[in-house]
Amino acid sequence: LRHAVGWPLLGAAILLGGWAVRTVGEIDISNPPKLLTNGPYAHGRHPMYLAWVIGYLGIALVVNSVWPFVLFPAGLLATHLVVQREERDLEKRFGEEFTAYAARVRRYL
């Protein structure tokens, strides 16, 4: 069962992450000139982080070790804190455009 769930999660993570990276293209995401609202960013504000979390869960299931599950809450918390910081930066940079985007698009799912 763990492989039946883990491998599809890994596949989904690769597809979502690849879609997000392709959408970003050549944009410097540390200093974006515009707010990305297309592709996977039209469905969730942080598809790369979501892909990371899905991939982590897939790997945890495939390797069949308890440690990834023990460390998972700390990884989620760290990711969420980074997301919050990035959203504060985006709000400062893009103002009302980001606020409107955040109101219509969920943070993760």
Legacy VTK file of the C-alpha trace (Angstrom):
# vtk DataFile Version 3.0
C-alpha trace
ASCII
DATASET POLYDATA
POINTS 109 float
0.000 0.000 0.000
2.813 2.419 0.818
4.257 2.043 -2.697
0.795 2.282 -4.263
0.371 5.695 -2.602
3.998 6.870 -2.423
4.947 6.571 -6.095
1.851 8.425 -7.380
2.538 11.183 -4.830
6.090 11.468 -6.142
4.798 11.599 -9.702
2.279 14.299 -8.794
5.003 16.304 -7.063
7.260 16.127 -10.109
4.432 17.176 -12.436
3.284 20.050 -10.230
6.827 21.236 -9.554
7.708 21.054 -13.241
4.569 22.981 -14.185
5.412 25.677 -11.642
9.028 25.950 -12.790
7.934 26.124 -16.435
5.434 28.860 -15.580
8.107 30.866 -13.778
10.380 30.529 -16.812
13.229 33.013 -16.767
11.776 35.203 -14.000
14.034 35.822 -11.012
11.615 34.628 -8.332
13.702 36.217 -5.584
13.004 39.598 -7.202
9.959 39.131 -9.471
9.109 41.953 -11.896
5.457 40.871 -11.932
3.025 38.816 -9.873
2.559 35.319 -11.295
-1.134 34.461 -11.441
-1.265 31.987 -14.325
-0.571 28.266 -14.650
-0.529 26.532 -11.267
-0.398 29.967 -9.603
-4.024 30.453 -10.677
-4.993 27.560 -8.372
-2.623 28.010 -5.425
-0.214 30.748 -4.432
2.694 28.396 -3.655
2.734 25.403 -6.009
6.484 24.797 -5.631
6.169 24.433 -1.867
3.106 22.240 -2.286
5.047 20.042 -4.716
7.851 19.780 -2.158
5.442 18.655 0.576
3.710 16.115 -1.687
7.093 14.777 -2.805
8.318 14.536 0.770
5.272 12.461 1.709
5.776 10.247 -1.327
9.405 9.621 -0.421
8.469 8.969 3.206
6.057 6.260 2.099
8.412 4.683 -0.425
11.413 4.451 1.915
9.242 2.963 4.673
10.966 4.720 7.558
9.364 6.413 10.533
11.861 9.317 10.586
10.432 11.257 7.658
7.045 11.194 9.383
8.561 12.257 12.702
10.299 15.212 11.029
7.336 16.124 8.803
5.629 18.558 11.238
8.864 20.551 11.640
9.257 20.704 7.863
5.669 21.881 7.462
6.136 24.571 10.085
9.381 25.798 8.536
7.775 25.876 5.084
4.747 27.768 6.372
6.949 30.378 8.075
8.880 30.924 4.835
5.592 31.243 2.924
4.310 33.850 5.371
7.517 35.881 5.011
7.377 35.668 1.225
3.747 36.777 1.224
4.597 39.818 3.352
7.303 40.684 0.826
4.915 40.205 -2.103
2.315 42.391 -0.432
4.896 45.146 0.048
6.065 44.824 -3.543
2.699 44.459 -5.324
0.261 45.991 -2.825
-3.404 45.773 -3.798
-2.629 43.472 -6.730
-1.291 40.841 -4.307
-4.080 41.448 -1.787
-6.729 40.843 -4.468
-4.864 37.758 -5.713
-4.590 36.376 -2.162
-8.313 36.927 -1.641
-9.271 34.839 -4.683
-6.544 32.133 -4.705
-5.883 29.771 -1.820
-2.473 29.695 -0.222
-1.798 25.982 -0.789
-4.722 23.974 -2.161
LINES 1 110
109 0 1 2 3 4 5 6 7 8 9 10 11 12 13 14 15 16 17 18 19 20 21 22 23 24 25 26 27 28 29 30 31 32 33 34 35 36 37 38 39 40 41 42 43 44 45 46 47 48 49 50 51 52 53 54 55 56 57 58 59 60 61 62 63 64 65 66 67 68 69 70 71 72 73 74 75 76 77 78 79 80 81 82 83 84 85 86 87 88 89 90 91 92 93 94 95 96 97 98 99 100 101 102 103 104 105 106 107 108
